Amino acid sequence: MELRNGFAMVQGGRLPVNETVSDAMPLEDWQRLQDLTAVIGGVQMVMTDLRGDRLTLPSNELAACRWLRRLEAGIVDCHCPDRTPTGRDSSSLATPAPKRDICIALGIQCAKVPIKVRGVHCADWWIASHGDVLPARDRVTTLAQRMGADERALWEALQVNQRLSTNAFEAFLTWVTTFTQLLLRAGEDDGACSPTAASLPGPANRFVDAPVHDPGAEGTDALLRANKRLQLEVLERDLLEEQNARKAALLDAMNRVLQQTLNGHSERRLATIFLEAAQLLTRSPLGFLVQRQDEQWRIMAAGHWAEDKRYLLLPYENQTFPVGGVWQELIRTGTVFTMQGRVDQTQWYALPDDFPALDPLMAVALPARTGLEGFVALANNRQGYERVDQADVQTLSRVYAEALLRKRSEKARRESEQRLHLALESADEGLWDYFPQTARIYYSPRWFSLLGYAAADLPNEFITWRTLTHPEDLPLLEGTFERVVQDAEDAFRIEIRMLSQSGQWRWVQVRGRTAERDAEGGVRRVAGTLIDVSQYKQMELALQKANQELQRLAALDDLTQIANRRRFEERLAEEWRRARRTDASLALILCDIDFFKFYNDTFGHIRGDETLHAVAQAISGVLKRPMDLVARYGGEEFAIVLPDTDLQGALRVAGEVRDTIRSLGIVHGEPAACPTLSLSYGVAALKPREGLKARALLERADRALYQAKTDGRDRIVSMDAVPAGTT
């Protein structure tokens, strides 16, 4: 801000200078005084004339107000003086503490302090600060929605500036009023505030014809103003030096805390360093830190500065600390609590009986949004605790929380890596890590040694994997990785054969999962393991072969080495369902050796078993299609299942079987009845339909067989040839 041609230049605009205020002190000095006062009090300040036009720039502006006034809705609702239209009557502004909708929702307390020169009200100082308690989150959310603003950004802006209790704010207003009056009165006594005719009470104007020109008085006024300006500059310099020293101390404390993340010290040590730094920063002889650990509140650290400037730990570390009363409220609100006067241990619930006296006390909650619960308490600074102490400890608490979370994260990462390494070693697995965007891949030493190679024998490239993979399994390997890279699947498990150093193919199981993605969601990294499963694979293959053999034996007739009756019934049911789906014809032939009991009685059972085997193999040899099935249906009875076959086709097959059996020329024991061994045949064919079961086909073939035996045996009878009375 600067003055040009009698106007105050503020942010590119021009505001008329109030001659009475500028006569008391140049506006540049008022601005400098206002800046210092706002920093000291931790408040926002701005000076306006009686019309509401600004004479100074806002000092220490509240972040929430600045943030809201960027919005169109915020400009409309905000009644702060720098947004009041020119010409507004100051009587319309609430006095002394106007509160608007936004201020109420944000918990901001506002007031104006009149500036009077020789009893004439010529300007106002507008002062605002946050209350000592954060506003309710739901009220902030409602306001943000009404404004069309980002609720989270507004909430964060509310936590930037310092906070004052109502009593502290009122005390500051009283101090500003008194200080301003004394300053102006001193200037009047020194003749620096000579009023103009316009500034005198009404009746006095008649006695003032014109201002009297006094060169000596003007020189004195100039010297007094220069002296005041110099005093303000000294005050400003001292304040800046104090602020710089305080910032340097805060940075040093922050560095001490952050340094703990670079070494292997425990969380206890970090807590002690943090507490010691906070006590040193606030000149607090006594302090303790309480945190929630394993579902219990515990004193993480407690210490005090001895008279010889040694930092000593108090014997309360790791003691439980039942949080209640004031402590509980402090943690719940996440703010700062200060108390002057000796603290009553019984009133504060949790302090041990032998705990040192606390007078005064400042307690700062750990930042709740970090997930940490607790507070740091600092006590016994005889000069009391200022807003800057609270702000510094809050900043240091955030640094401590970040350092603690980093330490925990690093510890968890190391433990996870150790567990993974242990798991891989105990499971005898090799590790691989693939980066498809750069075609890089990493193989662990165990990956190579599982196949008998040394890590230096082969390059760390994907071509190594392709080269060692069996040609029949290579499409499976490449296709799997291609699907993962294209994000078609997130995890996989496959089994392939790989060439070992000894020249043998070994079965390995490969597992993988997408481990990392880029900003666009593309697959950046795929990691997994490789394990030798040759032994298990051999056992699996042997077991599969054994199971197949068991299944074959379970469906095989031991004597004839063709399908048994159980397999026949299963197959008939399967083919019946398939024929129904395809609307196909299914045929069945039942055949029986003629006079086989007489044959057994003549030649014996051993010869009879041999004959059964020969007949079964002869029938099996006639069948040409894999889908056809011959089974031993009973003692000397056989069944032939012919899918996709009508009655005529089944009759042709039956004729071929009869010719084959006759060609065997097996002599029968009863030449008169049957010179050579013969069979009787019953043939049936059906198209399955609704309500008809496979047993219907079996019954038709059985009746046809019965008719063939009745007609004299050694003949083929179809279902169509069965007399009507027998169907």
matplotlib code that plots the C-alpha trace (Angstrom):
import matplotlib.pyplot as plt

x = [0.0, 1.2, 0.0, -0.1, -1.6, -3.7, -5.1, -4.5, -3.6, -5.0, -4.8, -4.9, -7.8, -8.0, -9.6, -9.9, -7.7, -9.4, -7.5, -8.1, -6.6, -3.7, -3.0, -2.6, -0.2, 0.5, -1.5, 1.8, 2.5, -1.1, -0.7, 2.6, 1.1, -1.9, 0.2, 2.2, -0.9, -2.6, 0.4, 0.7, -2.9, -3.4, -6.4, -7.4, -7.5, -8.4, -9.2, -12.1, -13.5, -17.0, -18.5, -17.0, -14.2, -10.9, -8.0, -5.6, -5.0, -6.2, -3.6, -3.2, -6.3, -8.2, -7.8, -11.5, -12.7, -10.2, -11.3, -15.0, -14.7, -13.3, -16.8, -19.7, -22.0, -19.4, -19.1, -22.9, -23.2, -20.0, -20.5, -16.8, -15.8, -13.6, -16.7, -19.1, -20.3, -19.0, -21.4, -22.8, -23.8, -21.7, -24.7, -26.0, -23.0, -23.6, -21.7, -19.6, -19.5, -21.5, -22.2, -23.3, -24.5, -21.1, -19.4, -21.8, -21.4, -17.6, -17.3, -15.7, -16.0, -16.0, -15.9, -14.9, -12.9, -13.6, -10.7, -11.2, -9.0, -9.7, -12.9, -14.1, -15.0, -13.1, -12.4, -12.8, -10.6, -12.4, -11.1, -11.9, -10.6, -11.6, -13.2, -11.4, -13.6, -14.0, -17.5, -19.7, -18.7, -22.3, -22.7, -19.6, -20.9, -24.3, -22.6, -20.3, -23.2, -25.1, -22.1, -21.4, -17.9, -15.5, -16.4, -13.1, -11.1, -13.2, -12.7, -9.0, -9.0, -10.7, -7.8, -5.0, -5.3, -4.9, -7.9, -8.9, -11.3, -14.1, -12.4, -9.1, -10.7, -12.5, -9.2, -7.5, -10.2, -9.8, -6.0, -6.4, -8.8, -6.6, -3.4, -5.0, -6.4, -3.0, -1.1, -3.4, -3.5, 0.3, 0.3, -2.2, -0.1, 2.9, 0.9, 1.0, -2.8, -3.8, -7.5, -8.8, -11.9, -14.0, -13.0, -13.9, -17.3, -19.9, -19.9, -16.1, -16.2, -17.4, -14.2, -11.8, -11.5, -8.5, -5.6, -2.6, 0.7, 3.4, 6.7, 8.1, 5.0, 5.2, 8.9, 8.0, 5.1, 7.5, 10.0, 7.4, 6.0, 9.5, 10.1, 6.9, 7.8, 11.2, 9.7, 7.4, 10.3, 12.3, 9.2, 8.7, 12.4, 12.4, 9.2, 10.7, 13.9, 11.8, 9.7, 12.8, 14.4, 11.1, 11.0, 14.6, 13.8, 10.7, 12.7, 15.4, 12.8, 11.2, 14.5, 15.2, 12.0, 12.2, 15.8, 14.4, 12.8, 16.3, 17.6, 16.4, 15.3, 12.0, 8.7, 9.4, 12.6, 10.8, 8.1, 10.8, 12.6, 9.3, 8.3, 11.8, 11.7, 8.2, 9.3, 12.4, 10.4, 7.9, 10.3, 8.3, 10.1, 7.5, 5.7, 4.1, 2.8, -0.3, -1.3, -3.7, -1.8, -3.3, -6.7, -5.3, -4.3, -0.7, 2.0, 4.4, 6.9, 7.2, 10.2, 11.4, 14.3, 16.5, 18.1, 21.4, 19.7, 19.7, 16.6, 15.4, 12.7, 10.0, 9.2, 5.7, 6.5, 4.1, 1.7, -2.0, -3.7, -7.5, -8.7, -11.8, -13.1, -11.0, -8.6, -11.4, -12.9, -9.5, -9.1, -12.6, -12.4, -8.8, -8.0, -5.8, -6.5, -4.7, -5.1, -3.6, -3.3, -2.5, -4.2, -6.3, -5.3, -8.6, -10.5, -8.4, -9.0, -5.9, -2.9, -1.0, -1.0, 2.7, 2.7, 4.5, 2.3, 1.1, 0.9, 0.2, -0.7, -1.1, -2.4, -2.4, -4.3, -2.4, -3.8, -6.8, -6.8, -3.5, -5.3, -3.4, -5.2, -3.6, -2.2, 0.9, 0.8, 3.3, 3.5, 5.2, 6.3, 6.0, 5.5, 2.4, 1.6, 0.9, -0.8, 2.5, 3.3, 0.1, 0.7, 4.3, 3.3, 0.5, 3.0, 5.5, 2.7, 2.0, 5.6, 5.7, 2.6, 4.2, 7.5, 5.7, 3.5, 6.6, 8.4, 5.5, 5.1, 8.8, 8.6, 5.6, 7.3, 10.4, 8.4, 6.4, 9.5, 11.0, 7.8, 7.8, 11.5, 10.9, 7.8, 9.6, 12.6, 10.4, 8.2, 11.2, 9.9, 11.6, 10.6, 10.1, 9.1, 8.0, 7.7, 5.8, 6.0, 9.8, 10.0, 12.3, 12.1, 13.9, 14.5, 15.6, 18.6, 16.2, 14.3, 17.5, 18.6, 15.2, 16.2, 19.8, 21.3, 23.4, 22.0, 25.0, 24.4, 21.3, 20.3, 17.6, 15.3, 11.9, 13.6, 15.2, 11.8, 10.6, 13.7, 13.4, 9.7, 8.5, 7.3, 3.8, 3.5, 4.9, 1.5, 0.0, 2.8, 2.8, -1.1, -1.3, 1.1, -0.6, -4.0, -2.6, -0.8, -4.1, -5.9, -8.1, -7.3, -5.7, -4.1, -3.2, -1.8, -0.5, 1.6, 4.2, 7.3, 10.7, 14.1, 16.5, 20.3, 20.4, 18.4, 15.2, 11.8, 10.5, 7.0, 6.8, 3.8, 3.8, 1.7, 1.4, -0.6, -0.8, 1.2, 1.2, -0.6, 0.2, -1.9, -4.1, -4.7, -2.4, -0.5, 3.0, 4.2, 3.4, 5.0, 4.8, 6.6, 7.8, 7.9, 9.1, 6.1, 7.6, 7.3, 3.7, 3.0, 4.3, 2.2, -0.8, -0.3, 0.1, -3.0, -4.9, -3.8, -4.7, -8.1, -8.7, -7.7, -10.1, -12.9, -12.1, -12.1, -15.2, -17.0, -15.4, -16.6, -13.7, -14.4, -15.3, -13.2, -16.2, -18.4, -20.4, -24.1, -23.5, -21.7, -24.4, -27.2, -25.2, -24.5, -28.0, -29.3, -26.7, -27.5, -31.3, -30.9, -28.7, -31.1, -33.9, -32.0, -31.1, -34.3, -32.3, -33.1, -31.5, -31.3, -30.6, -29.8, -30.1, -28.6, -28.3, -26.2, -28.6, -28.6, -25.5, -26.4, -26.2, -22.8, -21.5, -22.7, -21.0, -17.6, -17.4, -17.3, -13.7, -14.5, -17.7, -15.9, -13.5, -16.5, -18.1, -14.9, -14.6, -18.2, -17.8, -14.7, -16.3, -19.3, -16.9, -15.0, -18.1, -18.8, -17.0, -18.0, -16.4, -19.9, -21.2, -21.1, -21.3, -21.8, -22.3, -25.9, -26.3, -24.7, -24.7, -26.6, -25.1, -26.4, -25.4, -26.2, -26.3, -26.7, -28.0, -29.3, -32.8, -34.3, -33.0, -29.5, -29.7, -30.9, -27.9, -25.6, -27.4, -26.9, -23.2, -22.8, -24.7, -22.4, -19.3, -20.4, -21.3, -17.8, -16.2, -17.5, -17.6, -19.0, -22.0, -22.5, -25.9, -25.6, -29.2, -30.4, -27.5, -24.5, -22.5, -22.8, -25.5, -27.2, -30.8, -31.2, -33.9, -33.7, -35.6, -35.3, -37.0, -37.0, -37.2, -40.2, -41.9, -43.0, -41.0, -38.0, -35.0, -36.5, -39.2, -36.5, -35.0, -38.4, -39.0, -35.7, -36.2, -39.7, -38.2, -35.4, -38.0, -39.9, -36.7, -36.2, -39.8, -39.6, -36.7, -33.5, -30.6, -32.7, -33.1, -36.4, -37.2, -39.8, -42.0, -42.1, -43.4, -47.1, -49.5, -50.7, -47.2, -46.5]
y = [0.0, 3.5, 7.1, 9.1, 12.6, 12.3, 8.9, 5.5, 3.0, -0.4, -3.4, -1.3, 0.9, 4.4, 5.1, 8.7, 9.4, 10.5, 13.6, 13.4, 9.9, 10.7, 13.9, 11.8, 9.5, 8.6, 5.7, 3.8, 3.9, 2.9, -0.1, -1.1, -0.7, -2.7, -5.5, -5.8, -5.7, -8.4, -10.7, -10.2, -10.8, -13.6, -11.8, -10.3, -6.5, -3.9, -0.1, 1.6, 5.1, 5.8, 4.9, 1.4, 2.0, 0.5, 2.7, -0.2, -3.7, -6.6, -7.9, -11.6, -12.4, -15.5, -18.3, -19.3, -15.7, -15.3, -18.7, -18.0, -14.5, -16.1, -17.5, -15.4, -16.7, -15.9, -12.3, -11.8, -13.2, -11.7, -8.3, -7.6, -4.0, -4.6, -5.8, -3.1, -0.9, 2.7, 5.1, 2.6, 4.3, 3.1, 3.1, 0.1, -1.9, -3.8, -2.5, -3.6, -7.2, -7.8, -11.5, -12.7, -16.0, -17.1, -16.0, -18.0, -21.1, -20.8, -19.9, -16.6, -13.7, -10.2, -6.7, -3.1, -0.7, 3.0, 5.3, 8.8, 11.8, 14.6, 12.9, 12.8, 9.3, 9.3, 5.6, 2.0, -1.0, -4.2, -7.2, -10.9, -14.3, -17.9, -19.0, -21.5, -24.4, -25.6, -25.3, -28.4, -30.3, -30.6, -26.8, -26.4, -29.0, -27.3, -23.9, -25.4, -27.0, -23.7, -22.0, -24.7, -25.1, -27.9, -28.8, -30.5, -27.4, -25.1, -27.4, -27.4, -23.6, -23.3, -25.0, -22.8, -19.7, -19.4, -19.5, -17.2, -17.8, -15.3, -13.8, -13.5, -11.8, -9.3, -8.7, -8.0, -5.6, -3.7, -3.6, -2.3, 0.4, 1.5, 1.4, 3.4, 6.1, 6.4, 6.6, 9.3, 11.2, 11.2, 12.6, 15.3, 16.3, 16.6, 18.7, 16.1, 15.8, 19.4, 19.3, 21.0, 23.2, 20.4, 18.1, 20.5, 20.5, 22.5, 25.8, 26.0, 26.3, 29.9, 31.0, 29.4, 31.6, 29.9, 27.7, 29.6, 28.9, 28.1, 26.9, 25.9, 23.8, 22.0, 21.1, 19.8, 17.7, 16.3, 15.3, 13.7, 11.7, 10.6, 9.5, 7.5, 5.9, 5.0, 3.5, 1.4, 0.2, -0.8, -2.6, -4.3, -5.3, -6.8, -8.7, -10.1, -11.1, -12.9, -14.6, -15.7, -17.0, -18.9, -20.3, -21.4, -23.2, -24.8, -26.0, -27.4, -29.3, -30.6, -31.8, -33.7, -35.5, -36.3, -37.6, -40.4, -41.9, -42.5, -44.7, -47.9, -46.4, -47.5, -45.7, -45.0, -43.2, -41.1, -40.2, -39.1, -37.0, -35.3, -34.5, -33.2, -30.9, -29.7, -28.8, -27.0, -25.1, -23.9, -23.5, -26.1, -27.8, -30.6, -32.6, -35.9, -37.7, -39.9, -42.2, -45.1, -48.3, -51.8, -50.5, -48.8, -45.3, -45.2, -42.6, -42.9, -40.5, -38.1, -35.9, -32.7, -30.3, -30.3, -27.2, -28.2, -28.3, -32.0, -33.7, -36.5, -39.0, -39.5, -43.0, -43.1, -44.5, -47.2, -46.6, -46.8, -43.5, -43.7, -40.9, -39.0, -35.6, -32.8, -35.2, -37.0, -33.7, -32.5, -35.6, -35.5, -31.9, -32.2, -28.7, -27.0, -26.6, -24.1, -23.6, -21.1, -22.1, -25.3, -28.4, -30.5, -34.1, -35.4, -33.1, -34.4, -38.1, -39.7, -38.0, -40.2, -39.1, -38.4, -36.6, -33.2, -30.1, -28.5, -24.7, -23.5, -26.2, -26.4, -29.6, -30.2, -33.1, -35.2, -34.6, -37.0, -37.3, -39.2, -42.0, -41.3, -40.7, -38.9, -35.6, -33.9, -31.9, -29.2, -27.4, -25.1, -22.3, -19.4, -16.9, -18.8, -20.1, -17.9, -18.5, -19.0, -21.8, -23.5, -23.1, -24.4, -27.5, -28.3, -28.1, -30.2, -32.7, -33.1, -33.8, -36.3, -38.1, -38.2, -39.6, -42.2, -43.4, -43.6, -45.6, -48.0, -48.2, -49.0, -51.6, -53.2, -53.3, -54.9, -57.5, -58.2, -58.6, -60.9, -63.0, -63.2, -64.2, -66.8, -68.1, -68.4, -70.2, -72.6, -73.3, -73.7, -71.3, -69.1, -65.4, -63.5, -59.9, -58.8, -55.2, -55.5, -51.8, -52.0, -55.8, -56.2, -59.2, -60.3, -63.9, -64.7, -67.1, -69.8, -69.5, -70.7, -73.3, -75.0, -76.1, -76.7, -73.5, -70.8, -67.2, -66.2, -69.0, -67.3, -63.7, -61.9, -61.6, -63.1, -65.0, -67.2, -68.4, -68.9, -70.9, -73.2, -73.9, -77.1, -76.2, -77.7, -75.5, -72.3, -71.1, -71.5, -69.5, -66.6, -66.5, -66.3, -63.4, -61.7, -61.9, -60.5, -57.6, -56.8, -56.8, -59.8, -61.5, -60.3, -63.5, -66.9, -70.4, -72.7, -75.8, -76.2, -78.2, -76.6, -77.9, -78.5, -78.3, -82.1, -82.2, -83.5, -81.9, -80.9, -79.9, -76.4, -74.5, -70.8, -68.4, -64.6, -61.6, -57.9, -56.1, -52.5, -50.2, -46.8, -43.7, -44.8, -48.2, -50.1, -53.0, -51.8, -54.8, -58.5, -60.6, -64.3, -67.5, -70.7, -74.1, -77.5, -79.9, -82.7, -85.2, -84.3, -84.2, -87.8, -88.9, -87.1, -88.7, -92.1, -91.5, -90.5, -93.6, -95.8, -94.1, -94.7, -98.3, -98.6, -97.1, -99.5, -102.5, -101.3, -101.3, -104.5, -108.1, -110.1, -113.3, -111.9, -108.6, -106.6, -104.2, -105.5, -105.1, -102.0, -100.3, -101.4, -99.8, -96.5, -96.4, -97.2, -94.3, -91.9, -92.8, -92.6, -89.0, -88.1, -89.6, -87.7, -84.4, -85.1, -86.9, -90.0, -93.6, -96.0, -99.7, -102.6, -106.3, -108.9, -112.3, -115.6, -118.8, -121.6, -124.7, -123.3, -125.3, -128.5, -127.3, -126.7, -130.1, -131.8, -130.0, -128.5, -125.0, -124.2, -125.0, -123.0, -120.0, -120.1, -120.3, -117.3, -115.3, -116.3, -115.4, -112.0, -111.2, -112.3, -110.0, -107.1, -107.6, -107.2, -103.6, -101.0, -97.7, -96.4, -95.4, -99.0, -101.1, -104.9, -106.0, -109.2, -108.8, -112.1, -115.6, -116.5, -113.4, -110.4, -106.9, -104.6, -100.9, -99.2, -95.4, -93.5, -96.8, -97.7, -101.2, -102.2, -101.2, -103.2, -106.3, -106.1, -105.9, -108.9, -110.9, -110.1, -111.3, -114.5, -115.2, -114.6, -116.9, -119.7, -119.2, -120.1, -123.7, -124.5, -128.0, -128.3, -131.3, -132.1, -132.5, -133.4, -130.2, -127.9, -129.3, -126.1, -123.3, -120.8, -117.7, -116.4, -112.6, -110.1, -106.7, -103.5, -99.8, -96.7, -92.9, -91.6, -89.4, -87.6, -90.1, -93.0, -94.4, -96.5, -99.5, -99.6, -100.4, -103.1, -104.7, -104.8, -106.4, -108.9, -109.9, -110.3, -112.6, -114.7, -115.1, -116.1, -118.9, -119.9, -120.2, -122.7, -120.7, -119.8, -117.0, -113.2, -111.8, -108.1, -106.2, -105.9, -109.7, -110.2, -111.3, -108.6, -110.6, -110.5, -106.8]
z = [0.0, -0.8, -0.9, -4.1, -4.5, -1.3, -2.1, -0.6, -3.4, -2.3, -4.6, -7.8, -6.6, -5.0, -1.6, -0.3, 2.6, 5.9, 6.6, 10.4, 10.6, 8.3, 10.3, 13.4, 11.7, 8.0, 6.7, 6.0, 9.8, 10.6, 8.2, 9.9, 13.4, 12.3, 10.9, 14.1, 16.3, 14.3, 14.5, 18.3, 18.9, 16.4, 14.8, 11.5, 11.3, 8.8, 9.1, 7.4, 7.3, 8.5, 5.1, 5.3, 2.7, 3.5, 4.6, 5.1, 3.7, 5.8, 8.2, 9.2, 7.1, 8.2, 5.6, 5.8, 5.1, 2.2, 0.8, 1.0, -0.6, -3.7, -4.3, -5.7, -3.0, -0.4, -1.6, -1.4, 2.1, 3.5, 5.3, 6.1, 5.6, 2.5, 0.7, 2.0, -0.9, -0.9, 0.7, 3.2, 6.4, 9.3, 11.5, 9.6, 10.8, 14.0, 17.0, 18.8, 17.6, 14.4, 13.6, 10.2, 8.9, 7.7, 10.9, 13.0, 10.9, 10.9, 14.6, 13.9, 16.4, 15.0, 16.5, 15.6, 17.7, 17.0, 16.4, 17.8, 17.3, 19.9, 20.7, 17.0, 15.7, 12.4, 11.6, 12.8, 13.3, 12.3, 14.2, 13.8, 15.0, 15.3, 18.5, 20.7, 19.6, 16.0, 14.6, 14.2, 11.1, 9.9, 10.0, 7.9, 5.5, 5.2, 4.5, 1.9, 0.1, 0.1, -1.3, -3.8, -2.4, -1.5, 2.1, 2.8, 1.6, 3.8, 6.8, 6.3, 6.0, 9.4, 11.0, 9.7, 11.9, 15.7, 18.0, 20.8, 23.6, 24.1, 27.2, 25.4, 22.4, 24.6, 26.5, 23.2, 22.1, 25.4, 24.9, 21.3, 22.4, 25.2, 23.2, 20.3, 22.7, 24.5, 21.1, 19.8, 23.0, 23.1, 19.5, 20.5, 23.5, 21.1, 18.7, 16.0, 15.8, 15.2, 14.2, 11.2, 11.3, 9.9, 12.8, 15.7, 17.4, 15.6, 17.7, 17.5, 13.7, 14.0, 15.7, 13.2, 10.1, 8.6, 9.7, 11.1, 9.3, 11.9, 10.3, 13.7, 14.6, 11.2, 11.9, 15.3, 13.8, 11.3, 13.9, 16.1, 13.2, 12.2, 15.8, 15.9, 12.6, 13.9, 17.1, 15.0, 12.8, 15.9, 17.2, 13.9, 13.7, 17.2, 16.4, 13.2, 15.0, 17.6, 15.0, 13.1, 16.2, 17.0, 13.5, 13.7, 17.0, 15.5, 12.5, 14.7, 16.7, 13.6, 12.2, 15.5, 15.3, 11.6, 12.1, 14.1, 11.0, 9.5, 12.3, 14.0, 17.3, 18.7, 18.9, 22.6, 21.6, 19.0, 21.6, 24.0, 21.4, 20.4, 24.0, 24.8, 21.6, 22.5, 26.1, 24.8, 22.2, 24.8, 27.7, 29.7, 32.6, 32.6, 30.0, 29.2, 26.1, 26.1, 23.3, 22.6, 22.3, 22.0, 23.0, 26.1, 26.9, 28.0, 29.0, 26.1, 27.6, 30.6, 31.5, 33.0, 32.6, 35.7, 37.2, 35.7, 32.2, 32.0, 30.5, 32.9, 32.2, 34.8, 36.0, 34.4, 31.0, 29.8, 32.7, 31.9, 31.7, 32.1, 29.8, 31.1, 31.8, 30.3, 28.6, 26.8, 25.6, 24.4, 22.3, 21.0, 19.8, 18.6, 19.7, 22.4, 26.1, 28.3, 32.1, 34.5, 38.1, 39.8, 38.3, 40.7, 40.1, 41.4, 39.0, 36.1, 36.9, 35.5, 37.0, 39.5, 43.1, 43.1, 39.8, 39.9, 40.1, 36.8, 36.8, 34.2, 31.6, 27.9, 26.2, 22.5, 20.8, 18.2, 14.7, 14.5, 10.8, 10.9, 12.8, 16.0, 19.3, 22.2, 23.3, 24.5, 27.8, 28.6, 31.9, 34.4, 32.0, 34.5, 31.7, 30.5, 27.1, 24.1, 20.8, 19.1, 21.6, 20.7, 16.9, 17.2, 19.2, 16.8, 13.9, 15.8, 16.6, 12.9, 12.2, 15.1, 13.7, 10.2, 11.6, 13.7, 10.8, 8.5, 11.1, 11.5, 7.7, 7.3, 10.1, 8.6, 5.2, 6.6, 8.5, 5.4, 3.3, 6.0, 6.1, 2.3, 2.2, 4.9, 3.2, -0.1, 1.4, 3.4, 0.4, -1.9, -4.4, -6.9, -7.3, -10.5, -11.1, -14.6, -15.9, -19.2, -20.2, -20.4, -21.0, -17.9, -15.7, -12.6, -11.5, -8.0, -7.6, -6.4, -9.7, -11.5, -9.0, -9.1, -12.6, -11.8, -13.2, -11.7, -11.8, -14.0, -16.5, -18.2, -18.8, -16.8, -19.9, -20.8, -23.7, -21.0, -19.9, -23.4, -24.3, -21.3, -21.8, -23.6, -27.1, -26.4, -23.3, -24.7, -26.1, -22.6, -21.0, -23.6, -23.7, -19.9, -19.7, -22.6, -20.9, -17.6, -19.4, -21.3, -18.0, -19.0, -15.7, -12.5, -11.2, -12.7, -11.9, -14.6, -14.9, -17.7, -18.5, -18.4, -19.4, -16.5, -16.6, -16.7, -19.9, -18.4, -18.6, -15.2, -14.3, -12.6, -11.3, -12.1, -10.1, -10.8, -9.9, -11.0, -8.4, -9.7, -12.1, -13.7, -13.4, -16.4, -14.8, -17.1, -15.8, -14.8, -12.8, -12.5, -9.8, -8.8, -7.9, -9.6, -7.8, -9.0, -9.0, -10.9, -8.1, -7.5, -11.2, -11.6, -8.7, -10.2, -13.6, -12.0, -10.0, -13.1, -14.9, -11.9, -11.8, -15.5, -15.0, -12.1, -14.0, -16.9, -14.6, -12.9, -16.3, -17.6, -17.3, -16.0, -18.0, -21.5, -21.3, -22.7, -20.9, -17.9, -17.3, -15.1, -17.9, -20.4, -18.3, -18.0, -21.7, -22.7, -20.5, -22.0, -25.6, -24.9, -23.7, -26.6, -29.1, -27.6, -27.9, -31.6, -32.5, -33.7, -33.6, -31.1, -31.7, -29.3, -30.0, -27.3, -28.1, -26.2, -26.8, -27.6, -25.3, -23.4, -20.2, -22.2, -23.6, -20.1, -18.9, -21.8, -21.9, -18.4, -17.1, -18.0, -21.7, -21.3, -20.0, -23.0, -25.3, -23.7, -24.1, -27.8, -28.6, -26.8, -28.8, -32.1, -31.5, -30.5, -33.8, -35.9, -34.4, -36.5, -34.8, -31.6, -30.4, -30.6, -27.4, -26.7, -23.1, -21.2, -20.1, -18.2, -18.0, -21.7, -22.9, -24.7, -25.5, -28.4, -28.3, -31.7, -31.6, -34.6, -36.1, -37.3, -37.3, -40.7, -39.8, -36.5, -38.5, -40.8, -37.8, -36.2, -39.5, -39.5, -35.9, -36.8, -39.8, -37.7, -34.9, -37.5, -39.0, -35.6, -36.1, -32.4, -32.0, -29.8, -27.5, -28.9, -32.7, -33.1, -31.6, -32.6, -34.5, -34.0, -31.5, -32.4, -31.0, -31.0, -31.7, -30.6, -32.4, -31.6, -32.5, -31.2, -31.4, -27.8, -27.2, -24.2, -21.5, -23.0, -21.1, -22.2, -20.5, -23.3, -25.8, -23.6, -23.1, -26.9, -27.6, -24.8, -26.2, -29.7, -28.2, -26.5, -29.8, -31.5, -29.0, -29.2, -33.0, -32.7, -31.9, -34.2, -35.8, -35.8, -34.8, -34.9, -32.9, -36.0, -36.3, -32.8, -32.9, -31.9, -28.9, -27.4, -27.7]

ax = plt.figure().add_subplot(projection="3d")
ax.plot(x, y, z, "-o")
ax.set_aspect("equal")
plt.show()
